[in-house]
Every structure is written in structure tokens, then in C-alpha cells.
Amino acid sequence: MSVDTPRRIVLLRHAKADWNQESDHERPLAERGRADAPVAGRRLAETGIAFDLALCSTATRTRETWKLAVHALPERPKTVYEDRLYEASLGELIALLNETSEDVSDLLVIGHNPGMHALADALAGESEGDALPRMNRSGFPTSAFAVLTFNGSWKSLEHGAGRLVDFWTPHA
């Protein structure tokens, strides 16, 4: 693929998690999260994006979100469970994206806030319509996702390099 290849990144925040006696990493989805995750999956399918790769945090709530959402997709992408997505800083998230294989055109990242919101906001040098104001107004709630596009290599992805083309939340 050329370094000018159009690429898409979809950043999906995990569905609503339960607050119980588990460690934060092991928190499962709440009832609302188990209902919202398949809805997010159907909406992801409606985007028409055929993901080449899904990177999913190893936290229980992200793995459960992905397990419930992926069934709605026409094809299951290769999935990598990535420890570094849990509690990642913005710099760590960009560094992780910079490691993506150049064979990947469409990437899905299933992670946590504040990282997903910070990453979408940092990458969005431009925005279509009211996607950016809606995202920033909503605070990137659970089960929400942002779709960004950019041209170039993954290694060159940096602040302001992308265009926010869609932002969706299940409880708008």
C-alpha cells in the first residue's frame, strides 16, 4: 500500500460497566452495557467499514463489549487483545497506532476514557458537520464511537492528521 493510502480509525469506548468489588481491570458490563454493546455493533456494521484489525483492551468490560458487538459485523476482523490500551495516555495511544502494520487500512480500537476521547480530539485536525462539537459536548459516553480518516502511513499519524467524519452515541 502507498503511504498516501486512505485509512480509517474507529475508536469505540467500552459499554457501561458495573461498579462492584472487582478490581477496575476486571469490572464486567452492567445490564445497560450488555444491551448497548450489540446496538453499537449494529451501528458499526451500518458504517460499511470492513475492519482489517481490531485492537481491544484486555480489561473485562472491553472484551465483553467486543464479544457482544462483533456479532453484528459482516466479517469478524483479526483481533489483538492489547494490554497497553488499558490506562494508556494519549502519547501511548498514538505510539501504539504508529506500530500498526501498513497492510491495515481500517482499524478498530476498543478502549477506555479518557483515552478514546483524547485520541479522537487530538487526531481530528478537521471535522465534518457537527461531529466534533457533538463529541466534545457529549464527553464520549460509553458505547460511543468516533470515525476518523487520514492519508499516509501509520508511522506518520500524529496530532491533527485526521478528519473526524462521524461520531455516534447510543443515547443521543
Secondary structure as UniProt FT lines:
FT   TURN            3..4
FT   STRAND          6..13
FT   HELIX           24..26
FT   HELIX           31..46
FT   TURN            47..48
FT   STRAND          53..57
FT   HELIX           60..69
FT   HELIX           70..72
FT   STRAND          78..82
FT   HELIX           83..85
FT   TURN            86..87
FT   HELIX           90..98
FT   TURN            102..103
FT   STRAND          106..111
FT   TURN            113..114
FT   HELIX           115..123
FT   STRAND          124..127
FT   TURN            129..130
FT   HELIX           131..138
FT   TURN            142..143
FT   STRAND          145..151
FT   HELIX           154..156
FT   TURN            159..160
FT   STRAND          162..168
FT   TURN            170..171
//
